[in-house]
Amino acid sequence: MLCEMCGIEVANPILSKISGTILRTCQKCSAMGVEATEREKIGNKNYISDVMNKRSNRLREKEIKTEKILVEDFGILIKNGRENKKWSQKELASKISEKKSTIASIENKQYKPEKKLINKLETVLEIRLMEEIEVKDSVKTSETTGMTLADLIEKSNG
């Protein structure tokens, strides 16, 4: 390849920025400018395309998340766990500093326990009341199609 400044044959040209222009130069001519940045080396369009692809990949990774939710048969699990320990509702309630009526309501699925109470029950009864599920995140990627501003304007005028 030829140096774009002096015209001599160069095996490995250096991309240099000289007077605002990116040129393939020899070692000697590259001293007249500064080394081109990565963005300048690959070109603005390619650089922006690379950045957008990386951003899109990061968003896709965030799309699928897991979330813990209370299992549907929590009342039965709690009752079975309590009975396996041979405890009454009153005994279980005193062990986790709750009322007997709260335990009864939970076992009958009249009351859905909050996270703090769920943790106490899981610990003392040695059971799992929470399960992980996959939840789609509301982050939109470039592949998502939807209504654009132009569509909205057209719809309101139509």
C-alpha positions as a Python dict, from the first residue, in 0.01 Angstrom:
ca = {
    (1, 'M'): (0, 0, 0),
    (2, 'L'): (122, 354, -71),
    (3, 'C'): (159, 630, 187),
    (4, 'E'): (-111, 883, 109),
    (5, 'M'): (124, 1170, 199),
    (6, 'C'): (456, 1095, 30),
    (7, 'G'): (365, 804, -200),
    (8, 'I'): (626, 548, -84),
    (9, 'E'): (538, 179, -50),
    (10, 'V'): (439, 90, 309),
    (11, 'A'): (378, -261, 442),
    (12, 'N'): (179, -154, 750),
    (13, 'P'): (38, 197, 706),
    (14, 'I'): (-55, 401, 1014),
    (15, 'L'): (-392, 574, 1026),
    (16, 'S'): (-311, 935, 1111),
    (17, 'K'): (-523, 1247, 1143),
    (18, 'I'): (-348, 1526, 956),
    (19, 'S'): (-525, 1860, 915),
    (20, 'G'): (-858, 1697, 1004),
    (21, 'T'): (-826, 1418, 746),
    (22, 'I'): (-763, 1049, 817),
    (23, 'L'): (-480, 924, 599),
    (24, 'R'): (-285, 596, 562),
    (25, 'T'): (74, 709, 615),
    (26, 'C'): (425, 580, 660),
    (27, 'Q'): (604, 612, 995),
    (28, 'K'): (778, 935, 888),
    (29, 'C'): (461, 1110, 762),
    (30, 'S'): (253, 999, 1063),
    (31, 'A'): (468, 1234, 1275),
    (32, 'M'): (301, 1528, 1093),
    (33, 'G'): (-32, 1451, 1263),
    (34, 'V'): (-175, 1251, 1549),
    (35, 'E'): (-283, 889, 1561),
    (36, 'A'): (-647, 850, 1463),
    (37, 'T'): (-893, 752, 1737),
    (38, 'E'): (-1075, 419, 1718),
    (39, 'R'): (-1387, 600, 1602),
    (40, 'E'): (-1196, 777, 1325),
    (41, 'K'): (-1022, 454, 1221),
    (42, 'I'): (-1339, 258, 1156),
    (43, 'G'): (-1552, 548, 1034),
    (44, 'N'): (-1836, 733, 1203),
    (45, 'K'): (-2119, 521, 1057),
    (46, 'N'): (-1951, 193, 1154),
    (47, 'Y'): (-1868, 327, 1502),
    (48, 'I'): (-2228, 434, 1565),
    (49, 'S'): (-2352, 100, 1430),
    (50, 'D'): (-2120, -89, 1669),
    (51, 'V'): (-2233, 121, 1967),
    (52, 'M'): (-2601, 67, 1883),
    (53, 'N'): (-2551, -310, 1844),
    (54, 'K'): (-2377, -331, 2182),
    (55, 'R'): (-2655, -127, 2344),
    (56, 'S'): (-2922, -345, 2184),
    (57, 'N'): (-2749, -661, 2311),
    (58, 'R'): (-2738, -519, 2666),
    (59, 'L'): (-3110, -440, 2649),
    (60, 'R'): (-3193, -793, 2527),
    (61, 'E'): (-2999, -939, 2820),
    (62, 'K'): (-3215, -735, 3060),
    (63, 'E'): (-3535, -844, 2887),
    (64, 'I'): (-3573, -1175, 3070),
    (65, 'K'): (-3564, -1150, 3446),
    (66, 'T'): (-3670, -1381, 3723),
    (67, 'E'): (-3892, -1276, 4006),
    (68, 'K'): (-3993, -1461, 4320),
    (69, 'I'): (-4363, -1505, 4387),
    (70, 'L'): (-4561, -1683, 4656),
    (71, 'V'): (-4659, -2037, 4554),
    (72, 'E'): (-5029, -2089, 4494),
    (73, 'D'): (-5075, -2364, 4755),
    (74, 'F'): (-4895, -2174, 5033),
    (75, 'G'): (-5171, -2246, 5287),
    (76, 'I'): (-5142, -2624, 5244),
    (77, 'L'): (-4762, -2610, 5256),
    (78, 'I'): (-4766, -2412, 5580),
    (79, 'K'): (-5024, -2643, 5738),
    (80, 'N'): (-4828, -2956, 5633),
    (81, 'G'): (-4502, -2803, 5756),
    (82, 'R'): (-4659, -2718, 6092),
    (83, 'E'): (-4814, -3065, 6127),
    (84, 'N'): (-4482, -3232, 6037),
    (85, 'K'): (-4326, -3046, 6331),
    (86, 'K'): (-4627, -3155, 6544),
    (87, 'W'): (-4706, -2794, 6636),
    (88, 'S'): (-5045, -2637, 6687),
    (89, 'Q'): (-5131, -2310, 6520),
    (90, 'K'): (-5077, -2140, 6857),
    (91, 'E'): (-4728, -2292, 6894),
    (92, 'L'): (-4625, -2185, 6544),
    (93, 'A'): (-4763, -1835, 6606),
    (94, 'S'): (-4560, -1795, 6925),
    (95, 'K'): (-4239, -1917, 6753),
    (96, 'I'): (-4265, -1644, 6486),
    (97, 'S'): (-4420, -1375, 6711),
    (98, 'E'): (-4756, -1368, 6534),
    (99, 'K'): (-5119, -1423, 6637),
    (100, 'K'): (-5288, -1765, 6612),
    (101, 'S'): (-5562, -1603, 6403),
    (102, 'T'): (-5299, -1487, 6151),
    (103, 'I'): (-5171, -1845, 6110),
    (104, 'A'): (-5528, -1974, 6070),
    (105, 'S'): (-5607, -1708, 5808),
    (106, 'I'): (-5290, -1789, 5613),
    (107, 'E'): (-5355, -2165, 5619),
    (108, 'N'): (-5710, -2102, 5491),
    (109, 'K'): (-5575, -1867, 5219),
    (110, 'Q'): (-5787, -1583, 5359),
    (111, 'Y'): (-5469, -1380, 5414),
    (112, 'K'): (-5167, -1362, 5187),
    (113, 'P'): (-4854, -1313, 5402),
    (114, 'E'): (-4604, -1038, 5328),
    (115, 'K'): (-4238, -1103, 5250),
    (116, 'K'): (-4117, -1064, 5611),
    (117, 'L'): (-4372, -1315, 5740),
    (118, 'I'): (-4300, -1551, 5449),
    (119, 'N'): (-3931, -1549, 5542),
    (120, 'K'): (-4014, -1630, 5907),
    (121, 'L'): (-4241, -1918, 5803),
    (122, 'E'): (-3986, -2059, 5556),
    (123, 'T'): (-3713, -2050, 5821),
    (124, 'V'): (-3905, -2199, 6113),
    (125, 'L'): (-4092, -2464, 5908),
    (126, 'E'): (-3795, -2538, 5676),
    (127, 'I'): (-4009, -2510, 5362),
    (128, 'R'): (-4002, -2306, 5039),
    (129, 'L'): (-4298, -2074, 4986),
    (130, 'M'): (-4147, -1860, 4710),
    (131, 'E'): (-4080, -1975, 4355),
    (132, 'E'): (-3888, -1806, 4075),
    (133, 'I'): (-4066, -1722, 3753),
    (134, 'E'): (-3937, -1558, 3437),
    (135, 'V'): (-4076, -1210, 3383),
    (136, 'K'): (-4048, -1019, 3057),
    (137, 'D'): (-3909, -673, 3123),
    (138, 'S'): (-4083, -375, 2969),
    (139, 'V'): (-3758, -256, 2806),
    (140, 'K'): (-3814, -217, 2433),
    (141, 'T'): (-3545, -309, 2186),
    (142, 'S'): (-3496, -176, 1837),
    (143, 'E'): (-3676, -486, 1708),
    (144, 'T'): (-3996, -388, 1891),
    (145, 'T'): (-4258, -233, 1671),
    (146, 'G'): (-4530, -8, 1796),
    (147, 'M'): (-4709, 315, 1731),
    (148, 'T'): (-4490, 603, 1619),
    (149, 'L'): (-4558, 971, 1665),
    (150, 'A'): (-4659, 991, 1298),
    (151, 'D'): (-4907, 705, 1350),
    (152, 'L'): (-5059, 891, 1647),
    (153, 'I'): (-5095, 1215, 1449),
    (154, 'E'): (-5247, 1029, 1154),
    (155, 'K'): (-5491, 851, 1384),
    (156, 'S'): (-5604, 1176, 1550),
    (157, 'N'): (-5650, 1347, 1210),
    (158, 'G'): (-5828, 1051, 1053),
}
